[in-house]
Amino acid sequence: MEAVAAAKPVIKVAAICGSLRKGSYNRGLLRTALDISRESINGIRLEYIDISPLPMLNTDLEVDGKYPPVVEAFRQKILEVDSVLFASPEYNYSVTGPLKNAIDWASRAPNVWADKAAAIVSAGGSFGGGRAQYHLRQIGVYLDLHFINKPEFFLNAFQPPAKFDSEGNLIDPASKEKIKEVLLSLQAFTLRLKGCNSNFSMVSEFPRQSESEEGYKLGNLEQRFHASAEYKLGRTSESYDLYDMETCNNERRVISQFQNEHFKHKNKRYKHNVRERMYKMALVASWVFFLIVFMLSYWVKNVEDACCKRNVFGKSLDLWVAYS
């Protein structure tokens, strides 16, 4: 069992660059991601996919339901991976033409982008390609591409100190660390979409339960897991670590227990008489307020009249004394 627990699923990631320039900074970001995946992260394997050979999208090239060989090869590579890492500059507030062309080819029926996790990194001017990222996220909605929300990676390639060397390789240590964070987030999110929580650091917080406590066998759990994976991805997934699957099930149970304990008020019925009492109290308070205002205004008016009469009587008395 220890040998099974030591094994972790390896996810396949397609690295796609939206720029065709050899010295592209965005291609340099992908080279850095490839190096980090090989040296610092276990359970992830990146493959760079070149989109430059793809022809411009033209449905006349589809013959008898088949695409050109180069397009078929590209679509097959996308189909085989578990997630996608995009790197693209920003052209006119959007993604590049070559990248959009590749996306369109792979989205032709059947859509091979569907139900895959994705992440975006970009390098560019002041905003670092941010507008292109947001547009790509919008495109992914229709393609059923599930992008990670955080961390976001925007890099201003022209702001000192220098971020790239003369060959377009990333030399900034802080940016390399951020790319590593993006890859770790993409790995965790991909495993979640496959049906298992990849937060291995929290395994100790959810102790394993015996077969008698849970009332099921690991064999049945494995069978149900693969069935859900086939339904979601449309293809058979690699075997996952049974310990991780068991941990995932324990996390679901704990979360469900927490929701049952702390969110019971959602089943309570709302009493309408409470609202009626509030309306009546507000009405009475408003009438009392207007009554007080009316009484105050009447009292002030009488006081002013009294003051005026007293002043007139006083002046008349003074004149009578003076002439007498």
C-alpha positions in Angstrom: 0.0 0.0 0.0 2.9 2.3 0.7 4.1 1.9 -2.9 0.7 2.8 -4.2 0.6 5.9 -1.9 4.0 7.0 -3.0 2.8 7.2 -6.6 1.1 10.4 -7.7 -0.7 11.1 -10.9 1.3 12.9 -13.6 -0.6 15.5 -15.5 0.3 16.4 -19.1 0.3 20.1 -20.0 0.4 21.6 -23.5 2.5 24.8 -23.7 1.3 27.0 -26.5 2.8 30.4 -27.4 0.8 33.0 -29.3 3.9 34.6 -30.8 5.8 33.1 -33.8 8.9 35.2 -33.3 12.0 33.1 -32.3 13.1 35.6 -29.7 9.6 36.1 -28.3 9.5 37.0 -24.6 6.4 34.9 -24.2 8.2 31.9 -25.7 10.9 32.6 -23.1 8.2 32.4 -20.4 7.3 28.9 -21.6 10.9 27.8 -21.7 11.2 28.8 -18.1 8.0 26.9 -17.3 9.5 23.8 -19.0 12.7 24.1 -16.9 10.7 24.6 -13.7 8.5 21.6 -14.4 11.5 19.3 -14.9 13.5 20.6 -12.0 11.2 21.7 -9.2 7.7 20.2 -9.6 6.8 16.5 -9.4 3.8 15.1 -11.2 3.6 17.5 -14.1 5.0 17.2 -17.6 5.0 20.1 -20.1 5.2 19.7 -23.8 5.7 22.7 -26.1 3.4 22.6 -29.1 4.3 24.7 -32.1 1.4 26.3 -33.9 3.3 28.0 -36.7 2.7 25.1 -39.2 -1.1 25.4 -38.9 -2.8 26.9 -42.0 -5.3 29.7 -41.6 -8.7 28.3 -40.8 -10.6 27.4 -43.9 -13.4 24.9 -44.0 -12.6 24.1 -47.6 -9.6 22.2 -46.2 -11.9 19.7 -44.5 -12.5 16.8 -46.7 -14.8 13.9 -45.8 -14.9 15.1 -42.2 -11.1 15.1 -41.9 -8.8 17.9 -41.4 -5.3 18.5 -42.9 -2.6 16.2 -41.4 -0.9 19.0 -39.6 -4.2 20.1 -38.0 -5.1 16.5 -37.1 -1.7 16.1 -35.4 -2.3 19.3 -33.4 -5.8 18.4 -32.4 -4.5 14.9 -31.2 -1.9 16.5 -29.0 -4.4 18.8 -27.4 -6.8 15.8 -26.9 -4.1 13.8 -25.1 -3.1 16.5 -22.6 -4.9 17.2 -19.3 -4.4 21.0 -19.3 -3.0 23.9 -21.3 -0.6 26.7 -20.5 -1.0 29.7 -22.8 1.6 32.4 -23.3 0.6 35.3 -25.6 1.4 38.9 -26.1 -1.3 41.5 -26.5 -2.2 42.6 -30.0 -4.8 45.4 -30.3 -6.3 44.6 -26.9 -6.7 40.9 -27.8 -4.9 37.7 -28.4 -2.6 37.2 -31.4 -3.9 36.0 -34.8 -1.9 32.7 -34.8 -3.2 31.8 -31.3 -6.8 32.5 -32.3 -6.3 30.4 -35.4 -5.0 27.5 -33.4 -7.9 27.8 -30.9 -10.4 27.8 -33.8 -8.9 24.7 -35.4 -9.0 22.7 -32.2 -12.5 23.9 -31.4 -13.9 22.3 -34.6 -16.2 19.4 -33.9 -15.4 17.6 -31.8 -14.1 20.3 -29.5 -10.8 19.0 -28.0 -10.5 21.9 -25.6 -13.5 20.9 -23.5 -13.2 20.2 -19.8 -9.5 21.0 -19.6 -7.8 23.2 -17.0 -5.8 26.2 -18.3 -3.6 29.0 -17.2 -2.2 32.1 -18.9 1.1 33.9 -18.6 2.0 37.0 -20.7 4.7 39.5 -21.2 4.4 42.8 -23.0 4.1 46.6 -22.5 2.8 48.5 -19.5 -0.1 46.2 -18.7 1.9 43.1 -19.5 -0.6 41.6 -21.9 -3.4 41.7 -19.4 -6.1 42.6 -21.9 -5.2 39.7 -24.0 -5.6 37.4 -21.0 -9.1 38.7 -20.2 -10.1 38.2 -23.8 -8.7 34.7 -23.8 -10.7 33.9 -20.7 -13.8 35.1 -22.5 -13.1 32.8 -25.4 -12.6 29.9 -23.0 -16.1 30.2 -21.7 -17.6 28.9 -25.0 -14.8 26.3 -25.3 -15.4 24.9 -21.8 -11.8 25.7 -20.9 -11.5 26.2 -17.2 -8.9 28.8 -16.3 -7.3 29.2 -12.9 -8.2 32.5 -11.3 -5.1 33.0 -9.2 -2.3 33.7 -9.4 -2.3 36.0 -12.4 0.9 36.6 -14.2 1.4 39.9 -16.1 5.0 40.9 -16.8 6.1 44.3 -18.1 9.0 43.2 -20.3 10.4 46.7 -20.8 10.5 48.1 -17.3 13.9 48.1 -15.6 15.6 46.0 -14.4 15.9 43.8 -17.4 13.6 40.8 -17.3 15.0 39.0 -20.4 18.4 38.5 -22.0 19.2 39.2 -25.7 17.9 35.7 -26.7 14.5 36.2 -25.0 15.2 34.0 -22.0 13.7 35.0 -18.6 16.4 36.1 -16.1 14.3 37.7 -13.4 14.2 35.5 -10.3 11.0 36.9 -8.9 9.2 36.2 -12.2 10.5 32.7 -12.2 9.0 32.1 -8.8 5.7 33.5 -9.9 5.6 31.1 -12.9 6.3 28.2 -10.5 3.2 29.4 -8.4 1.1 29.4 -11.6 2.2 25.8 -12.5 1.5 24.6 -9.0 -2.0 26.1 -9.1 -2.6 24.7 -12.5 -1.6 21.2 -11.3 -3.9 21.4 -8.3 -6.8 22.6 -10.3 -6.3 20.0 -13.0 -6.4 17.2 -10.4 -9.6 18.8 -9.0 -11.2 18.6 -12.4 -10.2 15.0 -12.7 -12.1 14.2 -9.5 -9.5 14.4 -6.7 -8.3 17.1 -4.4 -4.5 17.5 -4.9 -3.8 19.4 -1.7 -1.4 16.8 -0.4 -0.2 19.0 2.5 -3.7 18.6 4.1 -3.7 14.8 4.1 -2.8 14.6 7.7 -5.8 16.7 8.7 -8.2 14.1 7.4 -7.3 10.7 8.9 -8.0 7.6 6.9 -11.1 5.6 7.8 -11.2 1.9 8.0 -13.4 -0.1 5.7 -15.9 -0.9 8.5 -16.4 2.8 9.3 -17.0 3.8 5.7 -18.9 0.7 4.6 -17.2 0.6 1.2 -14.3 -1.1 -0.4 -11.4 0.6 -2.2 -12.2 -1.4 -5.3 -15.7 0.1 -5.5 -14.3 3.5 -4.9 -11.8 3.1 -7.7 -14.4 1.9 -10.1 -16.7 4.9 -9.3 -13.8 7.3 -9.7 -12.9 6.0 -13.1 -16.5 6.1 -14.2 -16.8 9.8 -13.3 -13.5 10.6 -14.9 -14.5 9.0 -18.2 -17.8 10.8 -18.1 -16.2 14.2 -17.5 -13.2 13.9 -19.8 -14.6 11.7 -22.5 -11.7 9.3 -22.3 -10.0 6.9 -19.8 -7.7 8.6 -17.3 -4.6 7.2 -15.8 -4.9 5.4 -12.4 -4.8 7.7 -9.4 -3.3 7.0 -6.0 -5.9 5.2 -3.9 -4.8 7.1 -0.8 -5.4 10.4 -2.5 -8.8 9.3 -3.6 -9.7 8.2 -0.1 -8.4 11.5 1.3 -10.6 13.3 -1.3 -13.6 11.4 -0.1 -12.9 12.2 3.5 -12.6 15.9 2.7 -16.0 15.9 1.0 -17.5 14.2 4.1 -16.0 16.8 6.5 -17.2 19.7 4.3 -20.7 18.2 4.1 -20.7 17.8 7.9 -19.6 21.4 8.4 -22.4 22.7 6.1 -25.0 20.6 7.9 -24.0 22.1 11.3 -23.5 25.7 10.3 -26.1 26.3 7.6 -29.2 24.8 9.1 -31.0 28.2 8.9 -31.4 27.7 5.1 -34.2 25.2 5.8 -36.1 27.5 8.2 -39.3 29.0 6.9 -39.5 32.8 6.7 -42.3 34.1 8.9 -44.3 36.8 7.0 -46.0 38.2 10.2 -42.6 39.5 11.2 -42.6 41.7 8.2 -46.1 42.9 8.9 -45.2 43.9 12.5 -42.2 45.8 11.2 -44.5 47.7 8.8 -47.0 48.6 11.5 -44.2 49.8 13.9 -42.8 52.0 11.2 -46.2 53.4 10.4 -46.9 54.3 14.1 -43.4 55.8 14.5 -44.0 58.0 11.4 -47.4 59.3 12.8 -45.8 60.0 16.2 -43.0 61.9 14.5 -45.4 64.1 12.4 -47.6 64.8 15.5 -44.6 66.0 17.5 -43.5 68.3 14.6 -47.0 69.7 14.3 -47.2 70.5 18.0 -43.8 72.1 18.0 -44.7 74.3 15.1 -48.0 75.4 16.7 -46.3 76.2 20.0 -43.6 78.3 18.3 -46.2 80.2 16.4 -48.1 81.1 19.6 -44.9 82.2 21.3 -44.1 84.5 18.4 -47.6 86.1 18.6 -47.2 86.6 22.3 -43.9 88.3 21.9 -45.3 90.6 19.2 -48.3 91.6 21.4 -46.1 92.3 24.4 -43.8 94.6 22.3 -46.8 96.6 20.9 -48.3 97.1 24.4 -45.0 98.1 25.8 -44.5 100.8 23.1 -48.1 102.2 23.7 -47.5 102.4 27.4 -44.2 104.4 26.9 -46.0 106.9 24.6 -48.8 107.5 27.1 -46.3 108.2 29.9 -44.3 110.6 27.7 -47.4 112.7 26.6 -49.0 112.7 30.0 
